[in-house]
């Protein structure tokens, strides 16, 4: 699974730490999700999308090989 978290953060000038605090996880968790090393739970994906005012599908997407 890939994501556009980095792009969404840049659009609103939000740091990884600020996003982490908004969704109640560590900055390392946000970093791992952004880099594709960790797939978030459904609840966390929904919280992240809601923070940016977007749908989950706007932030997270599957590649053909997924």
Biopython code that builds the backbone (N, CA, C, O; Angstrom):
import numpy as np
from Bio.PDB.StructureBuilder import StructureBuilder

atoms = [
    (1, "UNK", "N", (0.842, -1.173, 0.000)),
    (1, "UNK", "CA", (0.000, 0.000, 0.000)),
    (1, "UNK", "C", (0.891, 1.241, 0.000)),
    (1, "UNK", "O", (1.881, 1.318, 0.727)),
    (2, "UNK", "N", (0.518, 2.195, -0.821)),
    (2, "UNK", "CA", (1.231, 3.468, -0.875)),
    (2, "UNK", "C", (0.353, 4.567, -0.303)),
    (2, "UNK", "O", (-0.837, 4.368, -0.060)),
    (3, "UNK", "N", (0.954, 5.725, -0.091)),
    (3, "UNK", "CA", (0.182, 6.814, 0.477)),
    (3, "UNK", "C", (0.709, 8.167, 0.013)),
    (3, "UNK", "O", (1.811, 8.284, -0.524)),
    (4, "UNK", "N", (-0.108, 9.169, 0.239)),
    (4, "UNK", "CA", (0.233, 10.546, -0.118)),
    (4, "UNK", "C", (0.293, 11.425, 1.130)),
    (4, "UNK", "O", (-0.030, 12.612, 1.080)),
    (5, "UNK", "N", (0.706, 10.834, 2.242)),
    (5, "UNK", "CA", (0.754, 11.591, 3.488)),
    (5, "UNK", "C", (1.746, 12.744, 3.385)),
    (5, "UNK", "O", (1.445, 13.861, 3.805)),
    (6, "UNK", "N", (2.911, 12.484, 2.835)),
    (6, "UNK", "CA", (3.932, 13.543, 2.725)),
    (6, "UNK", "C", (3.394, 14.728, 1.922)),
    (6, "UNK", "O", (3.607, 15.883, 2.291)),
    (7, "UNK", "N", (2.698, 14.435, 0.826)),
    (7, "UNK", "CA", (2.118, 15.491, -0.013)),
    (7, "UNK", "C", (1.034, 16.241, 0.759)),
    (7, "UNK", "O", (0.984, 17.471, 0.734)),
    (8, "UNK", "N", (0.173, 15.499, 1.441)),
    (8, "UNK", "CA", (-0.906, 16.127, 2.208)),
    (8, "UNK", "C", (-0.334, 17.004, 3.323)),
    (8, "UNK", "O", (-0.854, 18.087, 3.589)),
    (9, "UNK", "N", (0.729, 16.539, 3.970)),
    (9, "UNK", "CA", (1.361, 17.348, 5.014)),
    (9, "UNK", "C", (1.951, 18.625, 4.437)),
    (9, "UNK", "O", (1.832, 19.698, 5.028)),
    (10, "UNK", "N", (2.583, 18.503, 3.283)),
    (10, "UNK", "CA", (3.195, 19.675, 2.644)),
    (10, "UNK", "C", (2.138, 20.706, 2.260)),
    (10, "UNK", "O", (2.373, 21.909, 2.371)),
    (11, "UNK", "N", (0.993, 20.246, 1.817)),
    (11, "UNK", "CA", (-0.087, 21.161, 1.413)),
    (11, "UNK", "C", (-0.546, 22.050, 2.566)),
    (11, "UNK", "O", (-0.944, 23.196, 2.354)),
    (12, "UNK", "N", (-0.490, 21.521, 3.775)),
    (12, "UNK", "CA", (-0.943, 22.292, 4.941)),
    (12, "UNK", "C", (0.220, 22.689, 5.861)),
    (12, "UNK", "O", (0.012, 23.183, 6.969)),
    (13, "UNK", "N", (1.438, 22.464, 5.382)),
    (13, "UNK", "CA", (2.653, 22.803, 6.137)),
    (13, "UNK", "C", (2.642, 22.194, 7.539)),
    (13, "UNK", "O", (2.805, 22.883, 8.546)),
    (14, "UNK", "N", (2.444, 20.887, 7.563)),
    (14, "UNK", "CA", (2.389, 20.150, 8.821)),
    (14, "UNK", "C", (3.600, 19.231, 8.923)),
    (14, "UNK", "O", (3.968, 18.570, 7.951)),
    (15, "UNK", "N", (4.214, 19.190, 10.092)),
    (15, "UNK", "CA", (5.346, 18.297, 10.310)),
    (15, "UNK", "C", (4.850, 16.897, 10.667)),
    (15, "UNK", "O", (3.679, 16.702, 10.991)),
    (16, "UNK", "N", (5.753, 15.940, 10.602)),
    (16, "UNK", "CA", (5.400, 14.587, 11.032)),
    (16, "UNK", "C", (4.994, 14.598, 12.500)),
    (16, "UNK", "O", (4.064, 13.895, 12.895)),
    (17, "UNK", "N", (5.685, 15.392, 13.306)),
    (17, "UNK", "CA", (5.366, 15.456, 14.734)),
    (17, "UNK", "C", (3.964, 16.012, 14.964)),
    (17, "UNK", "O", (3.218, 15.499, 15.797)),
    (18, "UNK", "N", (3.613, 17.048, 14.233)),
    (18, "UNK", "CA", (2.274, 17.624, 14.378)),
    (18, "UNK", "C", (1.187, 16.630, 13.984)),
    (18, "UNK", "O", (0.161, 16.529, 14.657)),
    (19, "UNK", "N", (1.412, 15.896, 12.894)),
    (19, "UNK", "CA", (0.442, 14.881, 12.478)),
    (19, "UNK", "C", (0.365, 13.776, 13.521)),
    (19, "UNK", "O", (-0.724, 13.319, 13.868)),
    (20, "UNK", "N", (1.512, 13.351, 14.018)),
    (20, "UNK", "CA", (1.548, 12.296, 15.038)),
    (20, "UNK", "C", (0.733, 12.695, 16.264)),
    (20, "UNK", "O", (-0.027, 11.889, 16.801)),
    (21, "UNK", "N", (0.893, 13.933, 16.702)),
    (21, "UNK", "CA", (0.142, 14.413, 17.863)),
    (21, "UNK", "C", (-1.354, 14.482, 17.554)),
    (21, "UNK", "O", (-2.181, 14.197, 18.421)),
    (22, "UNK", "N", (-1.700, 14.858, 16.333)),
    (22, "UNK", "CA", (-3.114, 14.976, 15.955)),
    (22, "UNK", "C", (-3.823, 13.628, 15.953)),
    (22, "UNK", "O", (-5.019, 13.555, 16.238)),
    (23, "UNK", "N", (-3.096, 12.563, 15.634)),
    (23, "UNK", "CA", (-3.728, 11.237, 15.555)),
    (23, "UNK", "C", (-3.279, 10.311, 16.692)),
    (23, "UNK", "O", (-3.609, 9.125, 16.708)),
    (24, "UNK", "N", (-2.521, 10.871, 17.639)),
    (24, "UNK", "CA", (-2.126, 10.161, 18.852)),
    (24, "UNK", "C", (-1.250, 8.932, 18.608)),
    (24, "UNK", "O", (-1.506, 7.850, 19.136)),
    (25, "UNK", "N", (-0.200, 9.131, 17.786)),
    (25, "UNK", "CA", (0.826, 8.102, 17.588)),
    (25, "UNK", "C", (2.189, 8.792, 17.677)),
    (25, "UNK", "O", (2.260, 10.009, 17.850)),
    (26, "UNK", "N", (3.261, 8.021, 17.559)),
    (26, "UNK", "CA", (4.595, 8.618, 17.591)),
    (26, "UNK", "C", (4.986, 9.151, 16.210)),
    (26, "UNK", "O", (4.422, 8.753, 15.191)),
    (27, "UNK", "N", (5.958, 10.055, 16.203)),
    (27, "UNK", "CA", (6.473, 10.563, 14.938)),
    (27, "UNK", "C", (7.079, 9.416, 14.136)),
    (27, "UNK", "O", (6.989, 9.403, 12.908)),
    (28, "UNK", "N", (7.695, 8.456, 14.819)),
    (28, "UNK", "CA", (8.297, 7.312, 14.141)),
    (28, "UNK", "C", (7.242, 6.487, 13.408)),
    (28, "UNK", "O", (7.511, 5.938, 12.340)),
    (29, "UNK", "N", (6.058, 6.402, 13.975)),
    (29, "UNK", "CA", (4.968, 5.676, 13.309)),
    (29, "UNK", "C", (4.582, 6.381, 12.019)),
    (29, "UNK", "O", (4.403, 5.730, 10.989)),
    (30, "UNK", "N", (4.452, 7.690, 12.059)),
    (30, "UNK", "CA", (4.127, 8.454, 10.848)),
    (30, "UNK", "C", (5.220, 8.267, 9.812)),
    (30, "UNK", "O", (4.932, 8.079, 8.630)),
    (31, "UNK", "N", (6.467, 8.316, 10.245)),
    (31, "UNK", "CA", (7.591, 8.124, 9.325)),
    (31, "UNK", "C", (7.535, 6.739, 8.685)),
    (31, "UNK", "O", (7.754, 6.602, 7.481)),
    (32, "UNK", "N", (7.247, 5.722, 9.478)),
    (32, "UNK", "CA", (7.180, 4.348, 8.957)),
    (32, "UNK", "C", (6.026, 4.188, 7.968)),
    (32, "UNK", "O", (6.168, 3.484, 6.968)),
    (33, "UNK", "N", (4.893, 4.828, 8.231)),
    (33, "UNK", "CA", (3.762, 4.764, 7.304)),
    (33, "UNK", "C", (4.117, 5.463, 6.007)),
    (33, "UNK", "O", (3.889, 4.920, 4.926)),
    (34, "UNK", "N", (4.679, 6.675, 6.102)),
    (34, "UNK", "CA", (5.051, 7.441, 4.904)),
    (34, "UNK", "C", (6.026, 6.673, 4.019)),
    (34, "UNK", "O", (5.921, 6.705, 2.792)),
    (35, "UNK", "N", (6.967, 5.987, 4.642)),
    (35, "UNK", "CA", (7.985, 5.271, 3.873)),
    (35, "UNK", "C", (7.537, 3.888, 3.421)),
    (35, "UNK", "O", (8.291, 3.181, 2.753)),
    (36, "UNK", "N", (6.309, 3.494, 3.779)),
    (36, "UNK", "CA", (5.780, 2.211, 3.332)),
    (36, "UNK", "C", (6.252, 1.024, 4.135)),
    (36, "UNK", "O", (6.054, -0.117, 3.719)),
    (37, "UNK", "N", (6.878, 1.266, 5.290)),
    (37, "UNK", "CA", (7.369, 0.177, 6.124)),
    (37, "UNK", "C", (6.301, -0.349, 7.077)),
    (37, "UNK", "O", (6.463, -1.415, 7.670)),
    (38, "UNK", "N", (5.217, 0.396, 7.221)),
    (38, "UNK", "CA", (4.155, 0.030, 8.154)),
    (38, "UNK", "C", (2.810, 0.375, 7.538)),
    (38, "UNK", "O", (2.617, 1.470, 7.011)),
    (39, "UNK", "N", (1.889, -0.566, 7.610)),
    (39, "UNK", "CA", (0.524, -0.339, 7.109)),
    (39, "UNK", "C", (-0.349, -0.007, 8.306)),
    (39, "UNK", "O", (-0.455, -0.807, 9.235)),
    (40, "UNK", "N", (-0.976, 1.164, 8.297)),
    (40, "UNK", "CA", (-1.770, 1.565, 9.459)),
    (40, "UNK", "C", (-3.056, 0.768, 9.589)),
    (40, "UNK", "O", (-3.558, 0.198, 8.621)),
    (41, "UNK", "N", (-3.573, 0.743, 10.803)),
    (41, "UNK", "CA", (-4.880, 0.127, 11.027)),
    (41, "UNK", "C", (-5.936, 0.966, 10.318)),
    (41, "UNK", "O", (-5.682, 2.100, 9.912)),
    (42, "UNK", "N", (-7.101, 0.398, 10.182)),
    (42, "UNK", "CA", (-8.213, 1.132, 9.562)),
    (42, "UNK", "C", (-8.533, 2.393, 10.353)),
    (42, "UNK", "O", (-8.761, 3.454, 9.772)),
    (43, "UNK", "N", (-8.549, 2.280, 11.658)),
    (43, "UNK", "CA", (-8.861, 3.431, 12.509)),
    (43, "UNK", "C", (-7.816, 4.527, 12.327)),
    (43, "UNK", "O", (-8.167, 5.701, 12.203)),
    (44, "UNK", "N", (-6.543, 4.160, 12.310)),
    (44, "UNK", "CA", (-5.492, 5.152, 12.141)),
    (44, "UNK", "C", (-5.557, 5.790, 10.752)),
    (44, "UNK", "O", (-5.366, 6.999, 10.619)),
    (45, "UNK", "N", (-5.821, 4.995, 9.726)),
    (45, "UNK", "CA", (-5.947, 5.543, 8.367)),
    (45, "UNK", "C", (-7.101, 6.545, 8.306)),
    (45, "UNK", "O", (-6.984, 7.593, 7.671)),
    (46, "UNK", "N", (-8.207, 6.223, 8.964)),
    (46, "UNK", "CA", (-9.346, 7.136, 8.998)),
    (46, "UNK", "C", (-9.000, 8.425, 9.742)),
    (46, "UNK", "O", (-9.387, 9.510, 9.310)),
    (47, "UNK", "N", (-8.278, 8.316, 10.852)),
    (47, "UNK", "CA", (-7.871, 9.505, 11.605)),
    (47, "UNK", "C", (-6.953, 10.398, 10.779)),
    (47, "UNK", "O", (-7.096, 11.621, 10.786)),
    (48, "UNK", "N", (-6.012, 9.787, 10.068)),
    (48, "UNK", "CA", (-5.084, 10.556, 9.235)),
    (48, "UNK", "C", (-5.843, 11.283, 8.139)),
    (48, "UNK", "O", (-5.640, 12.477, 7.921)),
    (49, "UNK", "N", (-6.721, 10.558, 7.450)),
    (49, "UNK", "CA", (-7.501, 11.176, 6.374)),
    (49, "UNK", "C", (-8.365, 12.306, 6.911)),
    (49, "UNK", "O", (-8.445, 13.370, 6.297)),
    (50, "UNK", "N", (-9.003, 12.090, 8.034)),
    (50, "UNK", "CA", (-9.863, 13.116, 8.630)),
    (50, "UNK", "C", (-9.059, 14.364, 9.006)),
    (50, "UNK", "O", (-9.552, 15.484, 8.871)),
    (51, "UNK", "N", (-7.839, 14.172, 9.470)),
    (51, "UNK", "CA", (-6.985, 15.307, 9.832)),
    (51, "UNK", "C", (-6.775, 16.232, 8.638)),
    (51, "UNK", "O", (-6.688, 17.449, 8.798)),
    (52, "UNK", "N", (-6.693, 15.652, 7.446)),
    (52, "UNK", "CA", (-6.480, 16.451, 6.230)),
    (52, "UNK", "C", (-7.795, 16.818, 5.540)),
    (52, "UNK", "O", (-7.784, 17.501, 4.516)),
    (53, "UNK", "N", (-8.917, 16.377, 6.086)),
    (53, "UNK", "CA", (-10.202, 16.667, 5.465)),
    (53, "UNK", "C", (-10.384, 15.958, 4.142)),
    (53, "UNK", "O", (-11.033, 16.473, 3.232)),
    (54, "UNK", "N", (-9.799, 14.755, 4.039)),
    (54, "UNK", "CA", (-9.865, 13.984, 2.802)),
    (54, "UNK", "C", (-10.403, 12.596, 3.092)),
    (54, "UNK", "O", (-10.508, 12.186, 4.248)),
    (55, "UNK", "N", (-10.742, 11.877, 2.033)),
    (55, "UNK", "CA", (-11.170, 10.486, 2.205)),
    (55, "UNK", "C", (-9.930, 9.598, 2.324)),
    (55, "UNK", "O", (-8.827, 9.985, 1.937)),
    (56, "UNK", "N", (-10.138, 8.415, 2.861)),
    (56, "UNK", "CA", (-9.026, 7.460, 2.976)),
    (56, "UNK", "C", (-8.426, 7.180, 1.603)),
    (56, "UNK", "O", (-7.208, 7.059, 1.467)),
    (57, "UNK", "N", (-9.283, 7.078, 0.585)),
    (57, "UNK", "CA", (-8.811, 6.784, -0.770)),
    (57, "UNK", "C", (-7.971, 7.918, -1.359)),
    (57, "UNK", "O", (-7.161, 7.688, -2.256)),
    (58, "UNK", "N", (-8.162, 9.138, -0.858)),
    (58, "UNK", "CA", (-7.334, 10.255, -1.313)),
    (58, "UNK", "C", (-5.925, 10.188, -0.740)),
    (58, "UNK", "O", (-4.994, 10.750, -1.318)),
    (59, "UNK", "N", (-5.762, 9.510, 0.384)),
    (59, "UNK", "CA", (-4.469, 9.423, 1.067)),
    (59, "UNK", "C", (-3.770, 8.091, 0.814)),
    (59, "UNK", "O", (-2.561, 8.058, 0.581)),
    (60, "UNK", "N", (-4.521, 7.000, 0.860)),
    (60, "UNK", "CA", (-3.954, 5.662, 0.729)),
    (60, "UNK", "C", (-4.447, 4.988, -0.535)),
    (60, "UNK", "O", (-5.615, 5.124, -0.899)),
    (61, "UNK", "N", (-3.563, 4.258, -1.210)),
    (61, "UNK", "CA", (-3.957, 3.568, -2.434)),
    (61, "UNK", "C", (-3.102, 2.333, -2.639)),
    (61, "UNK", "O", (-1.970, 2.252, -2.163)),
    (62, "UNK", "N", (-3.668, 1.366, -3.362)),
    (62, "UNK", "CA", (-2.981, 0.121, -3.678)),
    (62, "UNK", "C", (-2.312, 0.234, -5.048)),
    (62, "UNK", "O", (-2.845, 0.846, -5.973)),
    (63, "UNK", "N", (-1.155, -0.360, -5.147)),
    (63, "UNK", "CA", (-0.479, -0.505, -6.437)),
    (63, "UNK", "C", (-0.966, -1.813, -7.072)),
    (63, "UNK", "O", (-1.565, -2.648, -6.395)),
    (64, "UNK", "N", (-0.715, -1.982, -8.329)),
    (64, "UNK", "CA", (-1.149, -3.200, -9.023)),
    (64, "UNK", "C", (-0.611, -4.460, -8.377)),
    (64, "UNK", "O", (-1.305, -5.476, -8.332)),
    (65, "UNK", "N", (0.632, -4.412, -7.869)),
    (65, "UNK", "CA", (1.227, -5.606, -7.283)),
    (65, "UNK", "C", (0.746, -5.861, -5.852)),
    (65, "UNK", "O", (1.023, -6.923, -5.295)),
    (66, "UNK", "N", (0.030, -4.907, -5.250)),
    (66, "UNK", "CA", (-0.501, -5.109, -3.892)),
    (66, "UNK", "C", (-1.666, -6.022, -4.012)),
    (66, "UNK", "O", (-2.296, -6.353, -3.007)),
]
sb = StructureBuilder()
sb.init_structure("model")
sb.init_model(0)
sb.init_chain("A")
sb.init_seg("    ")
for serial, (resi, resn, name, xyz) in enumerate(atoms, 1):
    if name == "N":
        sb.init_residue(resn, " ", resi, " ")
    sb.init_atom(name, np.array(xyz, "f"), 0.0, 1.0, " ", f" {name:<3s}", serial, name[0])
structure = sb.get_structure()
